[in-house]
Structures are given as structure tokens and as C-alpha cells.
């Protein structure tokens, strides 16, 4: 199943602007799902690669970009580089 939401939800004092987005990430992971990477993501690098097949990705990256000229998926999807 794929779902999305657009818009803003008010936050309480002390909650960061990404509070609700982070809660969605946590719940989707808890339910065994994967968040689509078209929107902002806030995963730690360790969690990201565990969820998105980091070992296989490293193998492909080494095969097709052995000199590391291109940014990796984490840099693009989470660090917004």
C-alpha cells in the first residue's frame, strides 16, 4: 500500500518542524514498511542502509561508480545534497 499526505500540521512548542514526518517514518518502519523517498527523510545513516538494502547498494555502487564520483542514495535522500 502506498499513501501520502500534503500540507502542514501544527506543532506544539518544543517540537521541530519535522516532528510529524519523523513519527510517520517510525510507524512505517515499526509496521515493516518502507517510506518512499520522494519527500524529506530523517533516518540515521545506519537505519537508512538497514532499510534500503545497503549491502547490495554498496556492491552496485562499487561496480558502476568505483571512483565515487556520484553521491550515494543517503546523501541525496536524507542529506538533500
PDB file of N, CA, C and O in Angstrom:
ATOM      1  N   UNK A   1       0.846  -1.156   0.000  1.00  0.00           N
ATOM      2  CA  UNK A   1       0.000   0.000   0.000  1.00  0.00           C
ATOM      3  C   UNK A   1       0.900   1.231   0.000  1.00  0.00           C
ATOM      4  O   UNK A   1       1.942   1.243   0.655  1.00  0.00           O
ATOM      5  N   UNK A   2       0.510   2.227  -0.709  1.00  0.00           N
ATOM      6  CA  UNK A   2       1.259   3.477  -0.761  1.00  0.00           C
ATOM      7  C   UNK A   2       0.299   4.602  -0.404  1.00  0.00           C
ATOM      8  O   UNK A   2      -0.815   4.661  -0.925  1.00  0.00           O
ATOM      9  N   UNK A   3       0.721   5.482   0.468  1.00  0.00           N
ATOM     10  CA  UNK A   3      -0.101   6.639   0.791  1.00  0.00           C
ATOM     11  C   UNK A   3       0.804   7.847   0.956  1.00  0.00           C
ATOM     12  O   UNK A   3       2.006   7.726   1.192  1.00  0.00           O
ATOM     13  N   UNK A   4       0.208   8.984   0.829  1.00  0.00           N
ATOM     14  CA  UNK A   4       0.960  10.218   1.000  1.00  0.00           C
ATOM     15  C   UNK A   4       0.067  11.264   1.628  1.00  0.00           C
ATOM     16  O   UNK A   4      -1.158  11.137   1.622  1.00  0.00           O
ATOM     17  N   UNK A   5       0.675  12.282   2.162  1.00  0.00           N
ATOM     18  CA  UNK A   5      -0.093  13.393   2.695  1.00  0.00           C
ATOM     19  C   UNK A   5       0.662  14.673   2.392  1.00  0.00           C
ATOM     20  O   UNK A   5       1.892  14.709   2.368  1.00  0.00           O
ATOM     21  N   UNK A   6      -0.104  15.710   2.165  1.00  0.00           N
ATOM     22  CA  UNK A   6       0.478  17.000   1.839  1.00  0.00           C
ATOM     23  C   UNK A   6      -0.182  18.036   2.725  1.00  0.00           C
ATOM     24  O   UNK A   6      -1.368  17.936   3.039  1.00  0.00           O
ATOM     25  N   UNK A   7       0.565  18.996   3.110  1.00  0.00           N
ATOM     26  CA  UNK A   7       0.044  20.049   3.956  1.00  0.00           C
ATOM     27  C   UNK A   7       0.859  20.172   5.225  1.00  0.00           C
ATOM     28  O   UNK A   7       1.892  19.521   5.380  1.00  0.00           O
ATOM     29  N   UNK A   8       0.400  20.991   6.109  1.00  0.00           N
ATOM     30  CA  UNK A   8       1.112  21.248   7.350  1.00  0.00           C
ATOM     31  C   UNK A   8       0.242  20.870   8.544  1.00  0.00           C
ATOM     32  O   UNK A   8      -0.980  21.021   8.518  1.00  0.00           O
ATOM     33  N   UNK A   9       0.884  20.386   9.568  1.00  0.00           N
ATOM     34  CA  UNK A   9       0.217  20.079  10.827  1.00  0.00           C
ATOM     35  C   UNK A   9       0.876  20.943  11.882  1.00  0.00           C
ATOM     36  O   UNK A   9       2.102  21.004  11.968  1.00  0.00           O
ATOM     37  N   UNK A  10       0.078  21.599  12.667  1.00  0.00           N
ATOM     38  CA  UNK A  10       0.632  22.449  13.725  1.00  0.00           C
ATOM     39  C   UNK A  10       1.457  21.606  14.689  1.00  0.00           C
ATOM     40  O   UNK A  10       1.109  20.466  14.998  1.00  0.00           O
ATOM     41  N   UNK A  11       2.536  22.178  15.148  1.00  0.00           N
ATOM     42  CA  UNK A  11       3.373  21.514  16.141  1.00  0.00           C
ATOM     43  C   UNK A  11       3.223  22.240  17.476  1.00  0.00           C
ATOM     44  O   UNK A  11       2.846  23.411  17.536  1.00  0.00           O
ATOM     45  N   UNK A  12       3.526  21.521  18.518  1.00  0.00           N
ATOM     46  CA  UNK A  12       3.495  22.100  19.864  1.00  0.00           C
ATOM     47  C   UNK A  12       4.832  22.770  20.142  1.00  0.00           C
ATOM     48  O   UNK A  12       5.826  22.457  19.488  1.00  0.00           O
ATOM     49  N   UNK A  13       4.869  23.669  21.085  1.00  0.00           N
ATOM     50  CA  UNK A  13       6.151  24.284  21.462  1.00  0.00           C
ATOM     51  C   UNK A  13       7.187  23.198  21.798  1.00  0.00           C
ATOM     52  O   UNK A  13       6.898  22.251  22.530  1.00  0.00           O
ATOM     53  N   UNK A  14       8.368  23.355  21.261  1.00  0.00           N
ATOM     54  CA  UNK A  14       9.442  22.403  21.506  1.00  0.00           C
ATOM     55  C   UNK A  14       9.544  21.300  20.468  1.00  0.00           C
ATOM     56  O   UNK A  14      10.556  20.600  20.418  1.00  0.00           O
ATOM     57  N   UNK A  15       8.515  21.124  19.632  1.00  0.00           N
ATOM     58  CA  UNK A  15       8.581  20.125  18.569  1.00  0.00           C
ATOM     59  C   UNK A  15       9.199  20.759  17.338  1.00  0.00           C
ATOM     60  O   UNK A  15       8.845  21.879  16.968  1.00  0.00           O
ATOM     61  N   UNK A  16      10.109  20.059  16.710  1.00  0.00           N
ATOM     62  CA  UNK A  16      10.723  20.572  15.497  1.00  0.00           C
ATOM     63  C   UNK A  16       9.747  20.531  14.327  1.00  0.00           C
ATOM     64  O   UNK A  16       8.700  19.886  14.401  1.00  0.00           O
ATOM     65  N   UNK A  17      10.097  21.217  13.260  1.00  0.00           N
ATOM     66  CA  UNK A  17       9.236  21.263  12.085  1.00  0.00           C
ATOM     67  C   UNK A  17       9.004  19.915  11.434  1.00  0.00           C
ATOM     68  O   UNK A  17       8.006  19.731  10.738  1.00  0.00           O
ATOM     69  N   UNK A  18       9.908  18.968  11.645  1.00  0.00           N
ATOM     70  CA  UNK A  18       9.774  17.644  11.030  1.00  0.00           C
ATOM     71  C   UNK A  18       9.205  16.614  12.003  1.00  0.00           C
ATOM     72  O   UNK A  18       9.254  15.416  11.725  1.00  0.00           O
ATOM     73  N   UNK A  19       8.678  17.052  13.117  1.00  0.00           N
ATOM     74  CA  UNK A  19       8.200  16.142  14.161  1.00  0.00           C
ATOM     75  C   UNK A  19       7.264  15.070  13.608  1.00  0.00           C
ATOM     76  O   UNK A  19       7.481  13.879  13.833  1.00  0.00           O
ATOM     77  N   UNK A  20       6.247  15.480  12.900  1.00  0.00           N
ATOM     78  CA  UNK A  20       5.237  14.525  12.422  1.00  0.00           C
ATOM     79  C   UNK A  20       5.793  13.612  11.335  1.00  0.00           C
ATOM     80  O   UNK A  20       5.453  12.431  11.274  1.00  0.00           O
ATOM     81  N   UNK A  21       6.639  14.158  10.486  1.00  0.00           N
ATOM     82  CA  UNK A  21       7.251  13.340   9.435  1.00  0.00           C
ATOM     83  C   UNK A  21       8.114  12.241  10.058  1.00  0.00           C
ATOM     84  O   UNK A  21       8.103  11.102   9.591  1.00  0.00           O
ATOM     85  N   UNK A  22       8.840  12.571  11.085  1.00  0.00           N
ATOM     86  CA  UNK A  22       9.664  11.566  11.780  1.00  0.00           C
ATOM     87  C   UNK A  22       8.792  10.495  12.426  1.00  0.00           C
ATOM     88  O   UNK A  22       9.154   9.318  12.416  1.00  0.00           O
ATOM     89  N   UNK A  23       7.651  10.883  12.987  1.00  0.00           N
ATOM     90  CA  UNK A  23       6.745   9.896  13.592  1.00  0.00           C
ATOM     91  C   UNK A  23       6.201   8.944  12.527  1.00  0.00           C
ATOM     92  O   UNK A  23       6.052   7.748  12.777  1.00  0.00           O
ATOM     93  N   UNK A  24       5.906   9.477  11.338  1.00  0.00           N
ATOM     94  CA  UNK A  24       5.440   8.616  10.249  1.00  0.00           C
ATOM     95  C   UNK A  24       6.529   7.616   9.881  1.00  0.00           C
ATOM     96  O   UNK A  24       6.245   6.430   9.716  1.00  0.00           O
ATOM     97  N   UNK A  25       7.770   8.076   9.749  1.00  0.00           N
ATOM     98  CA  UNK A  25       8.885   7.165   9.447  1.00  0.00           C
ATOM     99  C   UNK A  25       8.969   6.053  10.484  1.00  0.00           C
ATOM    100  O   UNK A  25       9.111   4.882  10.133  1.00  0.00           O
ATOM    101  N   UNK A  26       8.882   6.415  11.747  1.00  0.00           N
ATOM    102  CA  UNK A  26       8.985   5.421  12.820  1.00  0.00           C
ATOM    103  C   UNK A  26       7.852   4.401  12.744  1.00  0.00           C
ATOM    104  O   UNK A  26       8.085   3.203  12.907  1.00  0.00           O
ATOM    105  N   UNK A  27       6.641   4.862  12.502  1.00  0.00           N
ATOM    106  CA  UNK A  27       5.495   3.952  12.463  1.00  0.00           C
ATOM    107  C   UNK A  27       5.536   3.040  11.238  1.00  0.00           C
ATOM    108  O   UNK A  27       5.237   1.850  11.339  1.00  0.00           O
ATOM    109  N   UNK A  28       5.898   3.584  10.103  1.00  0.00           N
ATOM    110  CA  UNK A  28       6.009   2.760   8.894  1.00  0.00           C
ATOM    111  C   UNK A  28       7.059   1.670   9.108  1.00  0.00           C
ATOM    112  O   UNK A  28       6.842   0.517   8.734  1.00  0.00           O
ATOM    113  N   UNK A  29       8.182   2.027   9.701  1.00  0.00           N
ATOM    114  CA  UNK A  29       9.228   1.042   9.995  1.00  0.00           C
ATOM    115  C   UNK A  29       8.721   0.006  10.990  1.00  0.00           C
ATOM    116  O   UNK A  29       8.951  -1.189  10.810  1.00  0.00           O
ATOM    117  N   UNK A  30       8.035   0.451  12.033  1.00  0.00           N
ATOM    118  CA  UNK A  30       7.502  -0.469  13.036  1.00  0.00           C
ATOM    119  C   UNK A  30       6.554  -1.489  12.410  1.00  0.00           C
ATOM    120  O   UNK A  30       6.512  -2.645  12.830  1.00  0.00           O
ATOM    121  N   UNK A  31       5.799  -1.060  11.411  1.00  0.00           N
ATOM    122  CA  UNK A  31       4.841  -1.940  10.740  1.00  0.00           C
ATOM    123  C   UNK A  31       5.481  -2.796   9.644  1.00  0.00           C
ATOM    124  O   UNK A  31       4.796  -3.568   8.972  1.00  0.00           O
ATOM    125  N   UNK A  32       6.800  -2.654   9.471  1.00  0.00           N
ATOM    126  CA  UNK A  32       7.508  -3.474   8.483  1.00  0.00           C
ATOM    127  C   UNK A  32       7.494  -2.896   7.083  1.00  0.00           C
ATOM    128  O   UNK A  32       7.798  -3.598   6.118  1.00  0.00           O
ATOM    129  N   UNK A  33       7.146  -1.627   6.960  1.00  0.00           N
ATOM    130  CA  UNK A  33       7.092  -0.989   5.649  1.00  0.00           C
ATOM    131  C   UNK A  33       8.328  -0.159   5.366  1.00  0.00           C
ATOM    132  O   UNK A  33       9.255  -0.079   6.171  1.00  0.00           O
ATOM    133  N   UNK A  34       8.309   0.450   4.202  1.00  0.00           N
ATOM    134  CA  UNK A  34       9.387   1.336   3.768  1.00  0.00           C
ATOM    135  C   UNK A  34       8.771   2.641   3.279  1.00  0.00           C
ATOM    136  O   UNK A  34       7.834   2.641   2.481  1.00  0.00           O
ATOM    137  N   UNK A  35       9.296   3.714   3.755  1.00  0.00           N
ATOM    138  CA  UNK A  35       8.827   5.027   3.317  1.00  0.00           C
ATOM    139  C   UNK A  35       9.380   5.305   1.922  1.00  0.00           C
ATOM    140  O   UNK A  35      10.553   5.051   1.649  1.00  0.00           O
ATOM    141  N   UNK A  36       8.528   5.829   1.042  1.00  0.00           N
ATOM    142  CA  UNK A  36       9.004   6.264  -0.264  1.00  0.00           C
ATOM    143  C   UNK A  36       9.963   7.426  -0.073  1.00  0.00           C
ATOM    144  O   UNK A  36       9.823   8.206   0.868  1.00  0.00           O
ATOM    145  N   UNK A  37      10.921   7.538  -0.950  1.00  0.00           N
ATOM    146  CA  UNK A  37      11.975   8.532  -0.762  1.00  0.00           C
ATOM    147  C   UNK A  37      11.773   9.778  -1.617  1.00  0.00           C
ATOM    148  O   UNK A  37      12.740  10.450  -1.975  1.00  0.00           O
ATOM    149  N   UNK A  38      10.533  10.083  -1.941  1.00  0.00           N
ATOM    150  CA  UNK A  38      10.269  11.285  -2.727  1.00  0.00           C
ATOM    151  C   UNK A  38      10.160  12.533  -1.858  1.00  0.00           C
ATOM    152  O   UNK A  38      10.236  13.651  -2.368  1.00  0.00           O
ATOM    153  N   UNK A  39       9.985  12.355  -0.562  1.00  0.00           N
ATOM    154  CA  UNK A  39       9.844  13.502   0.331  1.00  0.00           C
ATOM    155  C   UNK A  39      11.029  13.543   1.300  1.00  0.00           C
ATOM    156  O   UNK A  39      11.937  12.716   1.219  1.00  0.00           O
ATOM    157  N   UNK A  40      11.008  14.495   2.196  1.00  0.00           N
ATOM    158  CA  UNK A  40      12.086  14.589   3.179  1.00  0.00           C
ATOM    159  C   UNK A  40      12.166  13.315   4.005  1.00  0.00           C
ATOM    160  O   UNK A  40      11.148  12.731   4.378  1.00  0.00           O
ATOM    161  N   UNK A  41      13.384  12.900   4.281  1.00  0.00           N
ATOM    162  CA  UNK A  41      13.628  11.737   5.122  1.00  0.00           C
ATOM    163  C   UNK A  41      14.590  12.130   6.227  1.00  0.00           C
ATOM    164  O   UNK A  41      15.432  13.011   6.047  1.00  0.00           O
ATOM    165  N   UNK A  42      14.463  11.480   7.364  1.00  0.00           N
ATOM    166  CA  UNK A  42      15.232  11.867   8.541  1.00  0.00           C
ATOM    167  C   UNK A  42      15.922  10.689   9.203  1.00  0.00           C
ATOM    168  O   UNK A  42      16.305  10.781  10.369  1.00  0.00           O
ATOM    169  N   UNK A  43      16.089   9.589   8.493  1.00  0.00           N
ATOM    170  CA  UNK A  43      16.707   8.399   9.052  1.00  0.00           C
ATOM    171  C   UNK A  43      18.172   8.651   9.418  1.00  0.00           C
ATOM    172  O   UNK A  43      18.856   9.454   8.784  1.00  0.00           O
ATOM    173  N   UNK A  44      18.631   7.952  10.447  1.00  0.00           N
ATOM    174  CA  UNK A  44      20.072   7.926  10.685  1.00  0.00           C
ATOM    175  C   UNK A  44      20.679   7.134   9.527  1.00  0.00           C
ATOM    176  O   UNK A  44      19.975   6.375   8.860  1.00  0.00           O
ATOM    177  N   UNK A  45      21.954   7.301   9.289  1.00  0.00           N
ATOM    178  CA  UNK A  45      22.592   6.580   8.184  1.00  0.00           C
ATOM    179  C   UNK A  45      22.510   5.064   8.394  1.00  0.00           C
ATOM    180  O   UNK A  45      22.272   4.310   7.451  1.00  0.00           O
ATOM    181  N   UNK A  46      22.707   4.636   9.618  1.00  0.00           N
ATOM    182  CA  UNK A  46      22.628   3.200   9.921  1.00  0.00           C
ATOM    183  C   UNK A  46      21.228   2.644   9.645  1.00  0.00           C
ATOM    184  O   UNK A  46      21.088   1.590   9.025  1.00  0.00           O
ATOM    185  N   UNK A  47      20.201   3.349  10.101  1.00  0.00           N
ATOM    186  CA  UNK A  47      18.826   2.895   9.859  1.00  0.00           C
ATOM    187  C   UNK A  47      18.483   2.910   8.374  1.00  0.00           C
ATOM    188  O   UNK A  47      17.837   1.993   7.867  1.00  0.00           O
ATOM    189  N   UNK A  48      18.920   3.957   7.686  1.00  0.00           N
ATOM    190  CA  UNK A  48      18.636   4.072   6.252  1.00  0.00           C
ATOM    191  C   UNK A  48      19.164   2.866   5.487  1.00  0.00           C
ATOM    192  O   UNK A  48      18.428   2.238   4.726  1.00  0.00           O
ATOM    193  N   UNK A  49      20.435   2.542   5.687  1.00  0.00           N
ATOM    194  CA  UNK A  49      21.025   1.441   4.928  1.00  0.00           C
ATOM    195  C   UNK A  49      20.459   0.091   5.339  1.00  0.00           C
ATOM    196  O   UNK A  49      20.395  -0.826   4.521  1.00  0.00           O
ATOM    197  N   UNK A  50      20.048  -0.044   6.594  1.00  0.00           N
ATOM    198  CA  UNK A  50      19.398  -1.290   7.017  1.00  0.00           C
ATOM    199  C   UNK A  50      18.054  -1.459   6.306  1.00  0.00           C
ATOM    200  O   UNK A  50      17.690  -2.568   5.917  1.00  0.00           O
ATOM    201  N   UNK A  51      17.326  -0.367   6.139  1.00  0.00           N
ATOM    202  CA  UNK A  51      16.012  -0.419   5.487  1.00  0.00           C
ATOM    203  C   UNK A  51      16.101  -0.522   3.970  1.00  0.00           C
ATOM    204  O   UNK A  51      15.267  -1.173   3.341  1.00  0.00           O
ATOM    205  N   UNK A  52      17.100   0.112   3.383  1.00  0.00           N
ATOM    206  CA  UNK A  52      17.167   0.222   1.925  1.00  0.00           C
ATOM    207  C   UNK A  52      18.333  -0.559   1.334  1.00  0.00           C
ATOM    208  O   UNK A  52      18.988  -0.099   0.399  1.00  0.00           O
ATOM    209  N   UNK A  53      18.587  -1.740   1.885  1.00  0.00           N
ATOM    210  CA  UNK A  53      19.480  -2.723   1.258  1.00  0.00           C
ATOM    211  C   UNK A  53      20.896  -2.203   1.029  1.00  0.00           C
ATOM    212  O   UNK A  53      21.428  -2.297  -0.076  1.00  0.00           O
ATOM    213  N   UNK A  54      21.489  -1.664   2.063  1.00  0.00           N
ATOM    214  CA  UNK A  54      22.796  -1.033   1.955  1.00  0.00           C
ATOM    215  C   UNK A  54      23.898  -1.922   1.409  1.00  0.00           C
ATOM    216  O   UNK A  54      24.749  -1.452   0.654  1.00  0.00           O
ATOM    217  N   UNK A  55      23.900  -3.190   1.773  1.00  0.00           N
ATOM    218  CA  UNK A  55      24.949  -4.095   1.298  1.00  0.00           C
ATOM    219  C   UNK A  55      24.891  -4.265  -0.209  1.00  0.00           C
ATOM    220  O   UNK A  55      25.913  -4.169  -0.888  1.00  0.00           O
ATOM    221  N   UNK A  56      23.708  -4.515  -0.731  1.00  0.00           N
ATOM    222  CA  UNK A  56      23.569  -4.646  -2.188  1.00  0.00           C
ATOM    223  C   UNK A  56      23.868  -3.324  -2.891  1.00  0.00           C
ATOM    224  O   UNK A  56      24.473  -3.303  -3.962  1.00  0.00           O
ATOM    225  N   UNK A  57      23.437  -2.220  -2.275  1.00  0.00           N
ATOM    226  CA  UNK A  57      23.706  -0.915  -2.859  1.00  0.00           C
ATOM    227  C   UNK A  57      25.211  -0.677  -2.967  1.00  0.00           C
ATOM    228  O   UNK A  57      25.691  -0.200  -3.995  1.00  0.00           O
ATOM    229  N   UNK A  58      25.958  -1.007  -1.912  1.00  0.00           N
ATOM    230  CA  UNK A  58      27.419  -0.831  -1.941  1.00  0.00           C
ATOM    231  C   UNK A  58      28.043  -1.618  -3.081  1.00  0.00           C
ATOM    232  O   UNK A  58      28.937  -1.119  -3.765  1.00  0.00           O
ATOM    233  N   UNK A  59      27.580  -2.841  -3.288  1.00  0.00           N
ATOM    234  CA  UNK A  59      28.104  -3.667  -4.380  1.00  0.00           C
ATOM    235  C   UNK A  59      27.843  -3.018  -5.734  1.00  0.00           C
ATOM    236  O   UNK A  59      28.732  -2.967  -6.584  1.00  0.00           O
ATOM    237  N   UNK A  60      26.634  -2.526  -5.934  1.00  0.00           N
ATOM    238  CA  UNK A  60      26.292  -1.867  -7.204  1.00  0.00           C
ATOM    239  C   UNK A  60      27.076  -0.568  -7.380  1.00  0.00           C
ATOM    240  O   UNK A  60      27.564  -0.267  -8.470  1.00  0.00           O
ATOM    241  N   UNK A  61      27.188   0.182  -6.313  1.00  0.00           N
ATOM    242  CA  UNK A  61      27.927   1.451  -6.379  1.00  0.00           C
ATOM    243  C   UNK A  61      29.381   1.201  -6.749  1.00  0.00           C
ATOM    244  O   UNK A  61      29.951   1.938  -7.553  1.00  0.00           O
ATOM    245  N   UNK A  62      29.980   0.178  -6.176  1.00  0.00           N
ATOM    246  CA  UNK A  62      31.369  -0.168  -6.484  1.00  0.00           C
ATOM    247  C   UNK A  62      31.505  -0.605  -7.942  1.00  0.00           C
ATOM    248  O   UNK A  62      32.489  -0.274  -8.603  1.00  0.00           O
ATOM    249  N   UNK A  63      30.531  -1.338  -8.434  1.00  0.00           N
ATOM    250  CA  UNK A  63      30.588  -1.825  -9.818  1.00  0.00           C
ATOM    251  C   UNK A  63      30.403  -0.693 -10.836  1.00  0.00           C
ATOM    252  O   UNK A  63      31.083  -0.665 -11.862  1.00  0.00           O
ATOM    253  N   UNK A  64      29.486   0.237 -10.554  1.00  0.00           N
ATOM    254  CA  UNK A  64      29.138   1.249 -11.553  1.00  0.00           C
ATOM    255  C   UNK A  64      29.686   2.645 -11.266  1.00  0.00           C
ATOM    256  O   UNK A  64      29.610   3.526 -12.122  1.00  0.00           O
ATOM    257  N   UNK A  65      30.231   2.854 -10.084  1.00  0.00           N
ATOM    258  CA  UNK A  65      30.839   4.139  -9.738  1.00  0.00           C
ATOM    259  C   UNK A  65      32.048   3.886  -8.838  1.00  0.00           C
ATOM    260  O   UNK A  65      32.088   4.366  -7.705  1.00  0.00           O
ATOM    261  N   UNK A  66      33.033   3.136  -9.336  1.00  0.00           N
ATOM    262  CA  UNK A  66      34.153   2.710  -8.486  1.00  0.00           C
ATOM    263  C   UNK A  66      34.992   3.867  -7.940  1.00  0.00           C
ATOM    264  O   UNK A  66      35.663   3.706  -6.921  1.00  0.00           O
ATOM    265  N   UNK A  67      34.968   5.009  -8.585  1.00  0.00           N
ATOM    266  CA  UNK A  67      35.755   6.149  -8.105  1.00  0.00           C
ATOM    267  C   UNK A  67      34.950   7.075  -7.194  1.00  0.00           C
ATOM    268  O   UNK A  67      35.464   8.089  -6.722  1.00  0.00           O
ATOM    269  N   UNK A  68      33.690   6.725  -6.952  1.00  0.00           N
ATOM    270  CA  UNK A  68      32.861   7.520  -6.052  1.00  0.00           C
ATOM    271  C   UNK A  68      32.578   8.917  -6.542  1.00  0.00           C
ATOM    272  O   UNK A  68      32.514   9.855  -5.747  1.00  0.00           O
ATOM    273  N   UNK A  69      32.409   9.071  -7.837  1.00  0.00           N
ATOM    274  CA  UNK A  69      32.163  10.400  -8.408  1.00  0.00           C
ATOM    275  C   UNK A  69      30.741  10.888  -8.133  1.00  0.00           C
ATOM    276  O   UNK A  69      30.494  12.093  -8.093  1.00  0.00           O
ATOM    277  N   UNK A  70      29.823   9.969  -7.947  1.00  0.00           N
ATOM    278  CA  UNK A  70      28.426  10.329  -7.715  1.00  0.00           C
ATOM    279  C   UNK A  70      28.087  10.214  -6.232  1.00  0.00           C
ATOM    280  O   UNK A  70      28.632   9.364  -5.528  1.00  0.00           O
ATOM    281  N   UNK A  71      27.195  11.062  -5.768  1.00  0.00           N
ATOM    282  CA  UNK A  71      26.732  10.968  -4.387  1.00  0.00           C
ATOM    283  C   UNK A  71      25.978   9.662  -4.196  1.00  0.00           C
ATOM    284  O   UNK A  71      25.414   9.118  -5.145  1.00  0.00           O
ATOM    285  N   UNK A  72      25.971   9.166  -2.977  1.00  0.00           N
ATOM    286  CA  UNK A  72      25.195   7.954  -2.722  1.00  0.00           C
ATOM    287  C   UNK A  72      23.742   8.316  -2.395  1.00  0.00           C
ATOM    288  O   UNK A  72      23.394   9.486  -2.239  1.00  0.00           O
ATOM    289  N   UNK A  73      22.919   7.293  -2.298  1.00  0.00           N
ATOM    290  CA  UNK A  73      21.492   7.477  -2.090  1.00  0.00           C
ATOM    291  C   UNK A  73      21.180   8.178  -0.767  1.00  0.00           C
ATOM    292  O   UNK A  73      20.253   8.985  -0.699  1.00  0.00           O
ATOM    293  N   UNK A  74      21.931   7.884   0.264  1.00  0.00           N
ATOM    294  CA  UNK A  74      21.708   8.539   1.557  1.00  0.00           C
ATOM    295  C   UNK A  74      21.964  10.042   1.448  1.00  0.00           C
ATOM    296  O   UNK A  74      21.178  10.847   1.949  1.00  0.00           O
ATOM    297  N   UNK A  75      23.038  10.411   0.807  1.00  0.00           N
ATOM    298  CA  UNK A  75      23.363  11.833   0.634  1.00  0.00           C
ATOM    299  C   UNK A  75      22.245  12.555  -0.114  1.00  0.00           C
ATOM    300  O   UNK A  75      21.914  13.696   0.209  1.00  0.00           O
ATOM    301  N   UNK A  76      21.678  11.903  -1.090  1.00  0.00           N
ATOM    302  CA  UNK A  76      20.624  12.526  -1.896  1.00  0.00           C
ATOM    303  C   UNK A  76      19.290  12.585  -1.147  1.00  0.00           C
ATOM    304  O   UNK A  76      18.612  13.613  -1.145  1.00  0.00           O
ATOM    305  N   UNK A  77      18.929  11.484  -0.522  1.00  0.00           N
ATOM    306  CA  UNK A  77      17.575  11.371   0.047  1.00  0.00           C
ATOM    307  C   UNK A  77      17.436  11.931   1.461  1.00  0.00           C
ATOM    308  O   UNK A  77      16.360  12.399   1.831  1.00  0.00           O
ATOM    309  N   UNK A  78      18.478  11.892   2.237  1.00  0.00           N
ATOM    310  CA  UNK A  78      18.378  12.352   3.620  1.00  0.00           C
ATOM    311  C   UNK A  78      19.133  13.659   3.828  1.00  0.00           C
ATOM    312  O   UNK A  78      18.630  14.573   4.482  1.00  0.00           O
ATOM    313  N   UNK A  79      20.298  13.744   3.292  1.00  0.00           N
ATOM    314  CA  UNK A  79      21.105  14.969   3.472  1.00  0.00           C
ATOM    315  C   UNK A  79      20.761  16.070   2.470  1.00  0.00           C
ATOM    316  O   UNK A  79      21.266  17.188   2.571  1.00  0.00           O
ATOM    317  N   UNK A  80      19.899  15.749   1.503  1.00  0.00           N
ATOM    318  CA  UNK A  80      19.448  16.727   0.493  1.00  0.00           C
ATOM    319  C   UNK A  80      20.592  17.377  -0.259  1.00  0.00           C
ATOM    320  O   UNK A  80      20.583  18.582  -0.510  1.00  0.00           O
ATOM    321  N   UNK A  81      21.585  16.560  -0.618  1.00  0.00           N
ATOM    322  CA  UNK A  81      22.747  17.089  -1.344  1.00  0.00           C
ATOM    323  C   UNK A  81      22.609  16.876  -2.823  1.00  0.00           C
ATOM    324  O   UNK A  81      23.495  17.258  -3.587  1.00  0.00           O
TER     325      UNK A  81
END
